[in-house]
Amino acid sequence: MNASPEVFDRRSLRLHRDRAAATLAEHDFLLREVGERLLDRLGDIRRDFPLALDLGCHHGVVADLLASGAAGKTTVGTMIQADLSLPLARLAAKKLSPALVADEETLPFAPGSLDLVVSLLSLHWVNDLPGALLQIGQALKPDGLFLAAMIGGNSLAALRSALMDAEMEIEGGASPRVSPFADLRDMGGLLQRAGFALPVTDVDSITVSYSSALALMQDLRGMGESNASKERRRTIMRRETLLRAAALYEERFADADGRIPAVFDIIYLTGWRPHGSQQKALRPGSAAARLAAALDSQEVAAGEAAPPQPGGSGRRDDGYS
C-alpha cells in the first residue's frame, strides 16, 4: 500500500496543544458546544457502554460533560482518555478517568477491547484518516459504536480568503495559513472502507461572533488550533500583513456593530463494528408487499403506458407539466 501523504505536521500540532494546555479552559467554548451536541446523539442510544475511549480528549471535556449528565440515560462505564499532548493528558487525568498519551494514527489498544470510541474535534488533524478509522474499528468489540465530531467543510473560509489576499497584496505571494479540512461527501465512503456498519455522516454549522479578526486568530491559538499544515510558511507573518488581513476580514464581513462571524462546519460521524444482530438492507425484490398496493394505485410494467384516469388531463393543476 502507498503511504498516506503527510498533510499535517504532527510535531507542530503536539507543540500547539502543549502550549494551549495551560489556558485551554479559557478558550474551550467550541469544544463544549460540540461536545454537548455529540453526547446528545449518544443519549439517543439506550444501551450501556462498559469500556469507552475518548480519542483526542484535550483537557477532559467529554468526561466533564458525561459527569453532568449530557448523555442522558446512556451509561458509560470506564472512560479512557487519550491525547497527543502530555500536558493535556495530565489535565484530563484530573477528571477521575484514566488518561494516557497516544497518537490517533497509532492506537495502542487491543483488537475487540472497547465498547465505544468517541472523538471530539481531533480527527481533522490526522494524516492517515482511513488508517485511523480502520484502527478504531478494529479496537471496537462487535456491535461497538464509533461517534465523532471533526471540523471540516468550508470552516473558516472567510479567514482563509482574508489571509491569502493580504499576503498576496503585501508580500507578493501566498502560502496556506489555514489547514485544509475534510469534506462531508468523502466521510461516509471512508467509514464504509474502514468496515463500519450502518455509517451515518452529517454536518452542522456553528457561527461564532468576534470583536475582530485578531480576536478570532487569538482564540484559535488558545484552542491549539493554529495552522499545522506541512506546506505552511515557517516564518512569522509580518505585522503589516496580519493587520491588513484583519482589515479585509472586517471590511467584507463585519455586521452593523462591527463584529465579524467565524463559521465552523462540524462533521459528525457514526458507525458500528459489524455484528449479526444489526439491521441489514433487504435484497432487491424481496419485499413482502407491493408499493402499488400501499399507494392504492395500479402497477404498470416498464415500457408500458399507464391507463387513462377518469377525468385526467395529463397535466398538474399547479401549472407544471
TITIVO-699991 format. One record per residue (C-alpha): residue number from 1; residue in three letters; x, y, z. Coordinates in steps of 0.25 Angstrom, whole numbers, plus 5000, padded with zeros to 4 digits. Example, Ala and Ser with C-alpha at 12.3 -4.5 7.8 and 13.67 -1.06 7.14 Angstrom:
# residues 2
1_Ala_5049_4982_5031
2_Ser_5055_4996_5029
END
This chain:
# residues 321
1_Met_5000_5000_5000
2_Asn_5005_5014_4997
3_Ala_5007_5023_5010
4_Ser_4997_5034_5012
5_Pro_5002_5047_5009
6_Glu_5006_5056_5021
7_Val_4997_5068_5020
8_Phe_4999_5072_5035
9_Asp_5012_5074_5043
10_Arg_5008_5065_5055
11_Arg_5020_5070_5063
12_Ser_5015_5084_5062
13_Leu_5001_5080_5065
14_Arg_5006_5074_5078
15_Leu_5014_5087_5081
16_His_5002_5095_5079
17_Arg_4994_5087_5088
18_Asp_5005_5087_5099
19_Arg_5005_5102_5098
20_Ala_4990_5103_5099
21_Ala_4988_5094_5111
22_Ala_4990_5104_5122
23_Thr_4979_5113_5117
24_Leu_4970_5104_5109
25_Ala_4959_5105_5119
26_Glu_4958_5120_5115
27_His_4956_5116_5100
28_Asp_4948_5103_5100
29_Phe_4935_5108_5097
30_Leu_4934_5101_5083
31_Leu_4939_5088_5089
32_Arg_4928_5089_5100
33_Glu_4917_5093_5090
34_Val_4921_5082_5080
35_Gly_4923_5072_5091
36_Glu_4909_5074_5096
37_Arg_4903_5072_5083
38_Leu_4911_5060_5081
39_Leu_4907_5054_5094
40_Asp_4893_5057_5091
41_Arg_4894_5048_5080
42_Leu_4900_5037_5089
43_Gly_4888_5039_5098
44_Asp_4878_5035_5087
45_Ile_4885_5021_5088
46_Arg_4879_5014_5100
47_Arg_4889_5004_5104
48_Asp_4902_5002_5113
49_Phe_4916_5004_5109
50_Pro_4925_4998_5120
51_Leu_4938_5002_5114
52_Ala_4940_5014_5105
53_Leu_4951_5023_5099
54_Asp_4951_5038_5097
55_Leu_4961_5039_5086
56_Gly_4968_5053_5085
57_Cys_4962_5057_5099
58_His_4968_5071_5100
59_His_4967_5074_5115
60_Gly_4955_5065_5118
61_Val_4943_5072_5112
62_Val_4935_5059_5109
63_Ala_4938_5053_5123
64_Asp_4932_5067_5129
65_Leu_4920_5066_5120
66_Leu_4917_5051_5124
67_Ala_4918_5055_5139
68_Ser_4908_5066_5137
69_Gly_4898_5056_5130
70_Ala_4900_5061_5116
71_Ala_4898_5047_5110
72_Gly_4884_5045_5117
73_Lys_4881_5031_5121
74_Thr_4892_5025_5113
75_Thr_4902_5019_5123
76_Val_4917_5020_5120
77_Gly_4926_5012_5130
78_Thr_4941_5014_5130
79_Met_4945_5025_5120
80_Ile_4960_5024_5116
81_Gln_4965_5038_5111
82_Ala_4976_5039_5101
83_Asp_4982_5051_5095
84_Leu_4995_5054_5087
85_Ser_4999_5065_5097
86_Leu_5005_5061_5110
87_Pro_5001_5074_5117
88_Leu_4986_5072_5112
89_Ala_4986_5057_5116
90_Arg_4991_5061_5130
91_Leu_4979_5071_5131
92_Ala_4969_5061_5126
93_Ala_4974_5051_5137
94_Lys_4969_5060_5148
95_Lys_4955_5057_5143
96_Leu_4956_5044_5151
97_Ser_4957_5036_5138
98_Pro_4970_5029_5133
99_Ala_4978_5037_5123
100_Leu_4990_5034_5114
101_Val_4998_5040_5103
102_Ala_4994_5033_5090
103_Asp_4995_5037_5075
104_Glu_4982_5036_5067
105_Glu_4990_5030_5056
106_Thr_4996_5018_5064
107_Leu_4986_5013_5074
108_Pro_4991_5005_5086
109_Phe_4978_4997_5088
110_Ala_4976_4982_5087
111_Pro_4966_4977_5076
112_Gly_4952_4976_5081
113_Ser_4955_4983_5094
114_Leu_4945_4995_5094
115_Asp_4930_4997_5094
116_Leu_4931_5011_5090
117_Val_4940_5021_5083
118_Val_4937_5036_5084
119_Ser_4946_5047_5077
120_Leu_4943_5061_5079
121_Leu_4949_5071_5069
122_Ser_4962_5064_5068
123_Leu_4962_5055_5055
124_His_4963_5067_5045
125_Trp_4978_5067_5049
126_Val_4980_5053_5045
127_Asn_4989_5050_5032
128_Asp_4984_5035_5030
129_Leu_4970_5037_5033
130_Pro_4966_5024_5026
131_Gly_4976_5016_5034
132_Ala_4972_5023_5047
133_Leu_4957_5019_5045
134_Leu_4962_5005_5042
135_Gln_4969_5004_5055
136_Ile_4957_5010_5062
137_Gly_4948_4999_5056
138_Gln_4958_4988_5060
139_Ala_4959_4993_5074
140_Leu_4944_4992_5076
141_Lys_4936_4980_5080
142_Pro_4926_4974_5071
143_Asp_4914_4984_5071
144_Gly_4923_4994_5077
145_Leu_4920_5009_5074
146_Phe_4929_5020_5068
147_Leu_4924_5034_5069
148_Ala_4932_5046_5065
149_Ala_4931_5061_5062
150_Met_4942_5068_5054
151_Ile_4944_5081_5047
152_Gly_4942_5081_5032
153_Gly_4935_5086_5020
154_Asn_4937_5101_5018
155_Ser_4941_5105_5032
156_Leu_4948_5118_5034
157_Ala_4946_5121_5019
158_Ala_4946_5136_5021
159_Leu_4959_5136_5030
160_Arg_4966_5127_5019
161_Ser_4962_5137_5008
162_Ala_4966_5150_5016
163_Leu_4979_5144_5020
164_Met_4982_5140_5005
165_Asp_4978_5153_4999
166_Ala_4986_5161_5010
167_Glu_4999_5152_5007
168_Met_4997_5154_4992
169_Glu_4996_5169_4994
170_Ile_5007_5172_5004
171_Glu_5017_5161_5001
172_Gly_5014_5157_4986
173_Gly_5011_5142_4989
174_Ala_5003_5133_4998
175_Ser_5004_5121_5006
176_Pro_4994_5112_5013
177_Arg_4990_5120_5026
178_Val_4978_5111_5030
179_Ser_4979_5096_5030
180_Pro_4971_5088_5019
181_Phe_4958_5081_5024
182_Ala_4951_5068_5020
183_Asp_4939_5069_5012
184_Leu_4925_5063_5017
185_Arg_4924_5055_5004
186_Asp_4936_5047_5006
187_Met_4934_5043_5020
188_Gly_4923_5033_5018
189_Gly_4931_5026_5008
190_Leu_4943_5026_5018
191_Leu_4934_5019_5029
192_Gln_4930_5008_5019
193_Arg_4944_5006_5014
194_Ala_4948_5004_5029
195_Gly_4938_4993_5031
196_Phe_4928_5001_5039
197_Ala_4913_4996_5038
198_Leu_4901_5006_5037
199_Pro_4910_5018_5035
200_Val_4904_5032_5036
201_Thr_4910_5045_5033
202_Asp_4904_5059_5035
203_Val_4909_5074_5036
204_Asp_4905_5085_5046
205_Ser_4910_5099_5044
206_Ile_4913_5108_5056
207_Thr_4915_5123_5055
208_Val_4923_5130_5065
209_Ser_4923_5145_5067
210_Tyr_4936_5152_5070
211_Ser_4940_5166_5072
212_Ser_4951_5166_5062
213_Ala_4959_5156_5053
214_Leu_4970_5157_5062
215_Ala_4962_5152_5074
216_Leu_4958_5140_5065
217_Met_4972_5137_5062
218_Gln_4976_5138_5077
219_Asp_4965_5129_5080
220_Leu_4969_5118_5070
221_Arg_4983_5119_5076
222_Gly_4977_5118_5090
223_Met_4970_5105_5086
224_Gly_4982_5099_5080
225_Glu_4976_5100_5066
226_Ser_4987_5108_5060
227_Asn_4991_5104_5045
228_Ala_4999_5091_5045
229_Ser_5000_5089_5030
230_Lys_5013_5084_5025
231_Glu_5012_5093_5014
232_Arg_5011_5106_5022
233_Arg_5021_5116_5022
234_Arg_5030_5115_5034
235_Thr_5033_5129_5036
236_Ile_5025_5138_5045
237_Met_5014_5146_5038
238_Arg_5018_5161_5036
239_Arg_5011_5170_5045
240_Glu_5007_5179_5033
241_Thr_5001_5166_5026
242_Leu_4993_5162_5039
243_Leu_4987_5175_5041
244_Arg_4983_5176_5026
245_Ala_4977_5162_5027
246_Ala_4969_5167_5039
247_Ala_4964_5179_5032
248_Leu_4960_5172_5019
249_Tyr_4952_5162_5028
250_Glu_4945_5173_5035
251_Glu_4942_5181_5022
252_Arg_4936_5169_5016
253_Phe_4928_5162_5027
254_Ala_4926_5171_5039
255_Asp_4912_5174_5044
256_Ala_4906_5187_5048
257_Asp_4912_5186_5061
258_Gly_4926_5184_5055
259_Arg_4926_5169_5059
260_Ile_4931_5158_5050
261_Pro_4926_5144_5048
262_Ala_4934_5131_5048
263_Val_4927_5119_5043
264_Phe_4931_5105_5047
265_Asp_4925_5093_5039
266_Ile_4925_5081_5049
267_Ile_4924_5068_5042
268_Tyr_4918_5057_5051
269_Leu_4922_5042_5048
270_Thr_4914_5030_5054
271_Gly_4918_5015_5051
272_Trp_4917_5002_5057
273_Arg_4926_4990_5057
274_Pro_4919_4979_5049
275_His_4910_4969_5057
276_Gly_4900_4959_5053
277_Ser_4889_4965_5061
278_Gln_4890_4978_5053
279_Gln_4879_4982_5043
280_Lys_4882_4979_5028
281_Ala_4877_4985_5015
282_Leu_4867_4975_5008
283_Arg_4871_4969_4996
284_Pro_4865_4975_4983
285_Gly_4851_4968_4980
286_Ser_4850_4962_4994
287_Ala_4839_4971_4999
288_Ala_4827_4964_5004
289_Ala_4817_4975_4999
290_Arg_4815_4983_4987
291_Leu_4818_4998_4987
292_Ala_4806_5000_4977
293_Ala_4797_4994_4988
294_Ala_4802_5003_4998
295_Leu_4799_5015_4989
296_Asp_4786_5010_4985
297_Ser_4790_5011_4970
298_Gln_4791_5002_4958
299_Glu_4805_4995_4955
300_Val_4810_4997_4941
301_Ala_4822_4989_4935
302_Ala_4834_4997_4930
303_Gly_4831_5002_4916
304_Glu_4816_5001_4916
305_Ala_4807_5013_4916
306_Ala_4799_5016_4928
307_Pro_4784_5014_4926
308_Pro_4776_5027_4925
309_Gln_4770_5032_4938
310_Pro_4755_5037_4938
311_Gly_4755_5052_4936
312_Gly_4770_5053_4935
313_Ser_4777_5063_4926
314_Gly_4791_5058_4928
315_Arg_4795_5072_4934
316_Arg_4796_5076_4948
317_Asp_4787_5087_4952
318_Asp_4798_5095_4958
319_Gly_4802_5099_4944
320_Tyr_4815_5090_4943
321_Ser_4815_5078_4933
END
